[in-house]
Amino acid sequence: MSIRTGRKLLSSNLNMLAELAAVDPPSLIRVKAHWRSFDRSEIWDATVDHANQKWSATDLTNGRTVSFSEGLIHTETTSYPSAAYRSQAPAFVLKMLIPELMSVWGRRNDPLRPVSVRTIEDGLKLLTVQHKDEAAVLETLVLDMRLGIVVKHFGMLTATEVEVQEVRPPAPVIL
């Protein structure tokens, strides 16, 4: 790949992230997520409340919950400050609902970078990402461009799929 091609690819990667970020997110989205690896599975209930800048995720297989509200991330054993509700999310399913937190966009510290994107259905795009240091390592994501979330992620040894349970439309803008 030439430097020119590499720059063009990086530009299109950032455009894909910008396109997702431009989606007016629902004021609230709640999902059930199924995470599977070769030897275990988890079912998560997760909610991102953009209107109130809160999120929570509960692993229904063991009852563990992590949440963010009023500037703090809360776990079963501790609470610690976080700059904003969109700055970090410890549970993978939450990153799927706040995609800019995923490390797949080819930014400086991201280990993965997009190598292809194509529309697979109305409003859904298939994104293939590649490890920066090992070209043979690929992952795929399905992006819902209407909701601005990742609905499927297939990694090397894991698969995560979300089922949208509830969506509240974006709050109207008051001028």
C-alpha positions in Angstrom: 0.0 0.0 0.0 1.4 3.4 -0.9 1.5 6.3 1.5 -1.0 8.1 -0.7 -3.4 5.1 -0.4 -2.8 4.8 3.3 -3.7 8.5 3.8 -6.8 8.1 1.8 -7.8 5.1 3.8 -7.2 6.9 7.1 -9.3 9.8 5.8 -12.2 7.5 5.0 -11.8 5.8 8.4 -12.2 9.1 10.1 -15.1 10.0 7.8 -16.9 6.7 8.9 -16.4 7.7 12.6 -17.6 11.2 11.8 -20.6 9.8 9.9 -21.6 7.8 13.0 -21.0 10.7 15.3 -23.2 12.9 13.2 -26.2 10.7 13.9 -28.6 12.4 16.3 -28.7 9.6 19.0 -31.9 8.5 20.6 -32.5 10.1 23.9 -32.5 6.6 25.4 -31.6 3.2 24.0 -31.9 -0.1 25.9 -30.5 -3.4 24.5 -30.1 -7.0 25.4 -26.7 -8.2 24.3 -25.4 -11.7 23.7 -21.7 -12.2 24.1 -20.1 -15.5 23.2 -16.7 -17.0 23.2 -15.6 -20.6 22.6 -16.1 -21.6 26.2 -18.7 -19.3 27.7 -21.5 -16.8 27.1 -23.0 -13.8 28.8 -26.2 -11.9 28.4 -26.2 -8.2 29.2 -29.0 -5.7 29.7 -27.6 -2.2 28.8 -29.1 1.3 28.7 -27.6 4.5 27.5 -29.6 7.5 28.5 -28.2 10.3 26.4 -30.8 12.8 27.6 -29.6 12.5 31.2 -26.0 11.5 30.5 -26.2 8.1 32.2 -25.5 4.5 31.3 -25.7 1.1 32.9 -25.0 -2.5 32.0 -25.9 -5.6 34.0 -24.4 -9.0 33.2 -27.5 -11.1 33.6 -25.5 -14.3 34.0 -23.9 -13.2 37.3 -25.7 -10.0 38.3 -22.7 -7.7 38.1 -23.6 -4.1 37.2 -21.6 -1.1 36.1 -23.1 2.3 35.7 -22.3 6.0 35.2 -24.2 8.9 36.7 -23.3 12.3 38.1 -19.7 12.1 37.1 -18.9 8.7 38.7 -18.6 5.2 37.3 -20.1 2.7 39.8 -19.1 -0.9 40.0 -20.0 -3.6 42.5 -17.1 -2.7 44.8 -16.2 1.0 44.1 -17.0 4.3 42.5 -14.5 6.5 40.6 -14.7 9.8 38.7 -15.0 10.0 35.0 -14.7 13.1 32.9 -18.0 12.5 31.1 -20.4 9.8 30.4 -19.0 9.4 26.9 -15.4 9.3 27.9 -15.1 5.6 29.0 -17.2 2.5 29.5 -15.9 -0.6 31.1 -18.4 -3.0 29.6 -17.9 -3.9 25.9 -21.7 -3.7 25.1 -21.6 -0.1 26.3 -18.8 0.7 23.8 -21.1 -0.8 21.1 -23.7 1.8 22.1 -21.1 4.6 22.2 -19.0 3.6 19.2 -16.4 6.3 19.5 -15.2 4.4 22.6 -14.3 1.4 20.5 -10.6 1.1 19.5 -11.4 0.2 15.8 -11.1 3.6 14.1 -7.4 3.7 13.3 -6.7 6.6 15.6 -3.2 6.9 17.0 -3.8 4.6 20.0 -6.3 2.2 18.4 -4.8 -1.2 17.7 -7.3 -1.7 14.9 -8.1 0.2 11.7 -10.9 0.0 9.2 -10.0 -1.6 5.9 -13.4 -1.8 4.2 -16.9 -0.7 4.6 -20.0 -1.5 2.6 -23.8 -1.2 2.9 -25.4 -4.5 3.5 -29.0 -3.4 4.1 -30.8 -0.1 4.3 -29.2 1.7 7.3 -26.7 -1.1 8.0 -23.0 -1.0 7.1 -20.5 -3.8 7.4 -17.1 -2.6 8.6 -14.0 -4.8 8.5 -11.1 -3.8 10.7 -7.5 -5.1 10.7 -4.9 -5.2 13.4 -2.3 -2.5 12.8 0.6 -4.8 13.6 -0.7 -8.1 12.3 -2.5 -7.9 8.9 -4.0 -11.4 9.3 -6.1 -10.4 12.3 -9.5 -9.1 11.2 -12.7 -8.3 13.0 -16.1 -7.3 11.6 -18.8 -4.9 12.9 -22.3 -4.2 11.7 -23.1 -0.5 12.2 -26.7 0.7 12.5 -26.4 4.2 10.9 -29.9 5.2 11.9 -29.2 4.7 15.6 -25.5 5.4 15.6 -24.6 2.1 17.3 -22.8 -1.2 16.6 -25.3 -4.0 16.5 -22.8 -6.9 15.8 -19.2 -7.4 16.5 -17.2 -10.5 15.5 -13.7 -10.7 17.0 -11.2 -13.5 16.7 -12.6 -15.6 19.5 -15.8 -13.7 20.4 -19.2 -12.6 19.0 -21.4 -10.0 20.4 -24.9 -9.1 19.1 -27.4 -6.6 20.5 -31.1 -6.7 20.2 -32.7 -3.3 20.6 -35.4 -3.4 23.3 -36.3 0.2 23.6 -35.6 3.4 21.7 -36.8 6.9 22.6 -36.4 9.5 19.9 -34.0 12.4 20.3 -35.3 15.2 22.4 -36.4 18.2 20.3 -34.1 21.1 20.1 -35.5 24.2 21.7 -34.3 27.5 20.1 
